[in-house]
Amino acid sequence: MKIETAVFELSAGLSSQLPESTLPEIAFSGRSNVGKSSLINRLLNRKTLARTSATPGKTATVNFYKLNTLRLVDLPGYGYAKVSDAEKKRWRDLIGGYLNDDRDLRLVMQLLDIRHQPSVDDVQMIDFLIETETPFMVVLTKADKLGKKALKERLQAFEEFFADYEGIFYLPFSALNGEGTDRLREIIDEVTLPVDNA
């Protein structure tokens, strides 16, 4: 990941505004306020490239960040109750439009708050990714907000939750102290760099 080349490319509020897929893409999915923009900023070693907000539901567009060899794609947060049904439908159509489009999507990073059990919306999203055979991993955000004992307990709870699924890889992450950042960068490189057949 050559993070120094990262630039904000565009925001798409409708499926028809999605740009042509010309590079491998890594998408970030999760509930409102789970930390998608903060994760992107940490990965890119920037403070404000991806717009973060304390207000849930703020990211209502698909935001594209272009690097020299790939794109990072910030999907709208789902599950925020205080928006109209029409707006929720637009978000659903937009997320679905992106995921169902013929794109060079290498991996979805599905973000879950490590402090809480996955919501109904989270489970629906994970089930959708499995059903559509979309490659994904789970990133457990806000790991810095737990002490060692509580962190161990929550990881055990996620292990039990994921026992019903086959082969889900998950990783604790903190945008605050950087835990998990290097591993996520390695994974992005693994799935986006060209294979050398020489």
KEKE-3310 file (N, C-alpha, C; in steps of 0.2 Angstrom, whole numbers, plus 5000, padded with zeros to 4 digits):
npx = (5004:5004:5003:5006:5001:4987:4971:4956:4943:4929:4912:4897:4880:4870:4867:4869:4879:4891:4908:4917:4924:4940:4952:4958:4947:4944:4932:4923:4912:4899:4889:4882:4893:4903:4916:4922:4927:4937:4945:4950:4957:4967:4973:4978:4987:4983:4974:4962:4957:4947:4931:4926:4914:4905:4892:4880:4876:4881:4889:4882:4884:4893:4910:4925:4942:4957:4972:4988:4988:4975:4958:4951:4935:4922:4908:4890:4885:4875:4859:4856:4843:4837:4834:4824:4812:4813:4826:4833:4830:4836:4850:4851:4849:4859:4871:4868:4868:4881:4888:4883:4887:4897:4911:4929:4931:4940:4940:4929:4929:4921:4915:4914:4909:4919:4914:4901:4888:4885:4873:4856:4856:4870:4872:4863:4871:4883:4878:4873:4885:4891:4882:4882:4895:4905:4921:4927:4932:4931:4933:4936:4932:4937:4945:4953:4946:4943:4949:4962:4956:4942:4943:4948:4937:4927:4932:4932:4918:4915:4921:4913:4901:4905:4907:4896:4898:4908:4925:4927:4938:4944:4949:4955:4955:4961:4958:4964:4976:4982:4982:4982:4983:4995:4994:4982:4985:4995:4986:4978:4988:4991:4979:4977:4989:4997:4999:5015:5020:5032)
npy = (4994:5010:5023:5036:5041:5042:5049:5058:5053:5053:5055:5045:5046:5039:5024:5025:5034:5028:5026:5020:5003:5002:4999:4987:4985:4988:4987:4995:4991:4992:4996:5012:5024:5015:5016:5016:5027:5032:5020:5020:5032:5029:5018:5025:5034:5046:5061:5067:5063:5054:5058:5060:5058:5062:5060:5048:5040:5049:5047:5046:5042:5033:5033:5036:5032:5035:5026:5022:5009:5004:5005:5012:5010:5017:5013:5018:5019:5008:5004:5015:5023:5035:5041:5044:5032:5032:5037:5027:5017:5022:5021:5007:5003:5009:5003:4990:4991:4994:4983:4973:4976:4974:4974:4976:4969:4965:4963:4964:4973:4970:4979:4978:4983:4980:4979:4975:4963:4957:4966:4964:4969:4968:4954:4951:4957:4950:4938:4940:4943:4931:4923:4928:4925:4934:4940:4942:4949:4951:4965:4970:4984:4998:4992:4998:5003:4994:4985:4973:4961:4962:4963:4950:4943:4948:4944:4930:4929:4933:4923:4912:4916:4916:4903:4897:4899:4896:4897:4911:4925:4936:4951:4961:4979:4995:5012:5022:5018:5011:4997:4982:4988:4987:4973:4974:4982:4973:4963:4969:4972:4958:4954:4963:4966:4962:4945:4938:4928:4924)
npz = (5000:4995:5003:5003:4991:4992:4989:4991:4980:4975:4979:4979:4978:4973:4964:4951:4950:4953:4950:4936:4938:4939:4946:4958:4972:4990:5001:5015:5027:5038:5054:5057:5064:5068:5065:5052:5044:5052:5053:5040:5039:5048:5042:5031:5036:5039:5046:5043:5030:5026:5030:5047:5059:5074:5074:5071:5056:5047:5036:5021:5008:4995:4997:4988:4989:4981:4978:4971:4966:4970:4976:4991:4998:5006:5013:5015:5033:5041:5049:5057:5067:5067:5054:5039:5032:5018:5016:5022:5013:5002:5006:5007:4994:4988:4994:4991:4977:4974:4979:4971:4959:4944:4949:4953:4966:4979:4993:5007:5021:5035:5048:5065:5081:5095:5108:5108:5105:5088:5079:5072:5060:5057:5056:5046:5036:5036:5032:5020:5013:5013:5006:4994:4990:4992:4996:5012:5028:5046:5055:5071:5079:5090:5100:5109:5119:5129:5144:5147:5152:5150:5136:5132:5136:5127:5115:5116:5116:5103:5097:5100:5094:5080:5078:5072:5059:5045:5044:5046:5047:5059:5067:5080:5082:5083:5080:5088:5095:5085:5085:5075:5063:5055:5051:5044:5033:5027:5023:5014:5004:5001:4994:4984:4976:4961:4955:4954:4942:4937)
capx = (5000:5008:4998:5007:4997:4980:4967:4949:4941:4922:4906:4892:4874:4866:4871:4871:4885:4897:4913:4919:4929:4947:4957:4956:4944:4943:4926:4922:4905:4897:4884:4884:4897:4907:4923:4925:4931:4943:4950:4953:4962:4973:4977:4982:4991:4980:4969:4956:4956:4940:4927:4923:4909:4902:4885:4879:4872:4883:4891:4876:4886:4899:4916:4930:4949:4961:4979:4991:4986:4969:4954:4947:4928:4919:4901:4886:4884:4868:4856:4854:4836:4835:4833:4818:4812:4815:4833:4836:4830:4842:4856:4851:4849:4866:4875:4867:4870:4889:4890:4880:4889:4902:4917:4935:4930:4944:4939:4925:4931:4915:4917:4909:4911:4921:4911:4894:4886:4883:4866:4852:4859:4877:4871:4861:4876:4887:4874:4873:4892:4892:4877:4885:4902:4909:4927:4926:4935:4928:4937:4933:4934:4937:4948:4957:4941:4942:4954:4964:4951:4936:4945:4948:4930:4923:4935:4929:4911:4915:4923:4907:4896:4907:4907:4891:4900:4914:4931:4927:4944:4943:4955:4954:4958:4960:4961:4967:4983:4985:4982:4979:4984:5000:4991:4977:4989:4997:4980:4976:4993:4990:4973:4977:4995:4998:5003:5021:5020:5039)
capy = (5000:5016:5027:5043:5043:5042:5055:5057:5054:5056:5053:5043:5046:5035:5019:5028:5039:5025:5026:5013:5000:5002:4996:4983:4989:4986:4990:4995:4990:4992:5000:5019:5026:5009:5018:5015:5033:5032:5015:5022:5037:5026:5014:5029:5038:5053:5062:5069:5062:5051:5062:5056:5062:5059:5060:5042:5041:5055:5045:5043:5041:5029:5037:5032:5035:5032:5025:5021:5003:5001:5010:5010:5012:5018:5012:5021:5015:5005:5003:5021:5023:5042:5044:5042:5026:5034:5038:5020:5013:5024:5018:5000:5002:5011:4998:4984:4993:4994:4976:4969:4979:4970:4978:4972:4970:4960:4961:4968:4973:4971:4981:4977:4986:4974:4980:4973:4958:4959:4967:4960:4972:4965:4947:4951:4959:4945:4932:4943:4942:4924:4920:4931:4923:4940:4939:4947:4948:4955:4970:4972:4990:5001:4988:5002:5005:4988:4982:4966:4956:4963:4962:4943:4940:4949:4940:4924:4929:4933:4916:4908:4919:4914:4896:4894:4901:4893:4901:4919:4928:4942:4954:4967:4985:5002:5018:5026:5016:5008:4990:4979:4992:4984:4967:4975:4984:4967:4959:4973:4970:4951:4953:4968:4966:4957:4939:4937:4921:4922)
capz = (5000:4994:5006:5001:4985:4993:4988:4990:4973:4974:4983:4975:4982:4969:4961:4944:4951:4955:4945:4933:4942:4935:4950:4964:4978:4996:5004:5022:5028:5045:5057:5058:5070:5070:5064:5046:5042:5057:5051:5033:5041:5051:5037:5026:5041:5038:5051:5040:5023:5027:5035:5053:5063:5080:5073:5067:5050:5043:5029:5017:5001:4994:4996:4985:4990:4976:4979:4965:4964:4972:4979:4997:4997:5012:5012:5021:5039:5041:5056:5061:5067:5066:5047:5036:5028:5011:5016:5023:5007:4997:5008:5005:4987:4986:4996:4986:4970:4974:4980:4966:4953:4942:4951:4955:4973:4982:5000:5011:5028:5039:5054:5071:5088:5099:5114:5108:5101:5082:5078:5067:5053:5056:5055:5039:5031:5035:5029:5013:5010:5013:5001:4987:4990:4992:5000:5017:5035:5051:5059:5078:5081:5096:5105:5115:5124:5134:5147:5145:5154:5146:5129:5132:5137:5121:5110:5117:5114:5096:5094:5101:5089:5074:5078:5068:5053:5043:5042:5047:5050:5062:5069:5084:5079:5086:5076:5092:5096:5079:5085:5070:5057:5050:5048:5039:5027:5024:5020:5008:4999:4999:4990:4978:4972:4955:4956:4950:4939:4935)
cpx = (5004:5004:4999:5003:4990:4977:4960:4947:4934:4918:4901:4886:4869:4870:4873:4877:4891:4902:4914:4925:4935:4953:4954:4953:4944:4938:4926:4915:4904:4892:4887:4888:4902:4914:4926:4929:4938:4948:4953:4958:4968:4977:4981:4986:4989:4975:4962:4954:4949:4937:4924:4918:4906:4895:4884:4875:4875:4886:4885:4878:4892:4905:4922:4937:4953:4968:4981:4989:4979:4965:4951:4940:4924:4911:4897:4885:4876:4866:4855:4847:4833:4835:4827:4818:4815:4823:4836:4836:4835:4848:4857:4852:4857:4871:4875:4869:4878:4891:4888:4883:4895:4909:4923:4936:4934:4943:4934:4928:4924:4917:4912:4913:4912:4917:4904:4893:4884:4875:4863:4855:4866:4876:4868:4866:4881:4884:4874:4880:4893:4888:4880:4892:4907:4915:4926:4930:4931:4934:4933:4936:4934:4940:4951:4952:4940:4949:4956:4959:4945:4937:4945:4941:4926:4926:4932:4921:4910:4917:4917:4902:4898:4908:4902:4893:4906:4920:4931:4934:4942:4949:4953:4958:4957:4963:4965:4974:4986:4985:4979:4981:4989:4997:4986:4980:4992:4992:4978:4981:4992:4984:4973:4983:4995:5002:5009:5021:5027:5042)
cpy = (5006:5022:5034:5045:5044:5049:5054:5058:5056:5052:5051:5042:5041:5030:5021:5032:5035:5025:5020:5010:4998:4999:4991:4987:4985:4990:4990:4995:4990:4997:5008:5020:5020:5011:5017:5021:5033:5026:5017:5027:5034:5022:5019:5034:5045:5055:5064:5068:5059:5055:5058:5061:5058:5058:5053:5044:5047:5053:5042:5042:5036:5033:5033:5036:5031:5032:5023:5014:5000:5007:5008:5013:5012:5018:5015:5016:5014:5005:5009:5023:5030:5045:5041:5035:5027:5034:5031:5016:5015:5021:5011:4999:5004:5006:4992:4985:4992:4987:4971:4971:4974:4974:4973:4972:4964:4958:4966:4967:4975:4973:4980:4980:4980:4974:4977:4967:4961:4960:4963:4962:4969:4958:4947:4953:4953:4939:4934:4941:4935:4921:4922:4929:4929:4939:4944:4944:4952:4959:4972:4978:4992:4996:4991:5003:4999:4987:4975:4961:4956:4961:4954:4940:4942:4945:4932:4923:4929:4926:4911:4910:4916:4907:4893:4896:4897:4897:4908:4921:4935:4945:4961:4973:4991:5007:5023:5024:5012:5000:4987:4982:4989:4977:4968:4978:4978:4963:4962:4972:4963:4951:4958:4968:4961:4951:4939:4930:4919:4917)
cpz = (5000:4997:5005:4995:4986:4992:4988:4983:4972:4979:4978:4980:4979:4966:4954:4944:4952:4949:4942:4937:4938:4939:4955:4969:4984:4999:5011:5023:5036:5048:5057:5064:5072:5069:5058:5043:5046:5055:5044:5035:5044:5046:5032:5030:5040:5044:5049:5033:5022:5032:5041:5056:5069:5079:5069:5061:5045:5036:5025:5010:5001:4993:4994:4987:4986:4978:4972:4962:4966:4974:4986:4996:5004:5011:5017:5027:5039:5048:5060:5061:5065:5059:5044:5033:5021:5011:5018:5017:5002:4999:5006:4998:4985:4988:4992:4979:4969:4975:4975:4959:4951:4943:4953:4962:4976:4989:5003:5018:5032:5046:5060:5077:5093:5105:5114:5103:5094:5082:5073:5060:5052:5053:5047:5034:5030:5031:5021:5009:5009:5007:4994:4986:4989:4998:5006:5024:5039:5055:5066:5080:5088:5102:5110:5120:5130:5137:5145:5147:5150:5138:5128:5132:5130:5115:5110:5115:5107:5093:5095:5095:5082:5073:5073:5061:5051:5041:5042:5050:5053:5066:5074:5081:5083:5082:5081:5093:5090:5079:5079:5063:5052:5047:5043:5032:5023:5020:5014:5002:4996:4993:4984:4974:4967:4957:4952:4948:4936:4939)
residu = (MET:LYS:ILE:GLU:THR:ALA:VAL:PHE:GLU:LEU:SER:ALA:GLY:LEU:SER:SER:GLN:LEU:PRO:GLU:SER:THR:LEU:PRO:GLU:ILE:ALA:PHE:SER:GLY:ARG:SER:ASN:VAL:GLY:LYS:SER:SER:LEU:ILE:ASN:ARG:LEU:LEU:ASN:ARG:LYS:THR:LEU:ALA:ARG:THR:SER:ALA:THR:PRO:GLY:LYS:THR:ALA:THR:VAL:ASN:PHE:TYR:LYS:LEU:ASN:THR:LEU:ARG:LEU:VAL:ASP:LEU:PRO:GLY:TYR:GLY:TYR:ALA:LYS:VAL:SER:ASP:ALA:GLU:LYS:LYS:ARG:TRP:ARG:ASP:LEU:ILE:GLY:GLY:TYR:LEU:ASN:ASP:ASP:ARG:ASP:LEU:ARG:LEU:VAL:MET:GLN:LEU:LEU:ASP:ILE:ARG:HIS:GLN:PRO:SER:VAL:ASP:ASP:VAL:GLN:MET:ILE:ASP:PHE:LEU:ILE:GLU:THR:GLU:THR:PRO:PHE:MET:VAL:VAL:LEU:THR:LYS:ALA:ASP:LYS:LEU:GLY:LYS:LYS:ALA:LEU:LYS:GLU:ARG:LEU:GLN:ALA:PHE:GLU:GLU:PHE:PHE:ALA:ASP:TYR:GLU:GLY:ILE:PHE:TYR:LEU:PRO:PHE:SER:ALA:LEU:ASN:GLY:GLU:GLY:THR:ASP:ARG:LEU:ARG:GLU:ILE:ILE:ASP:GLU:VAL:THR:LEU:PRO:VAL:ASP:ASN:ALA)
# end
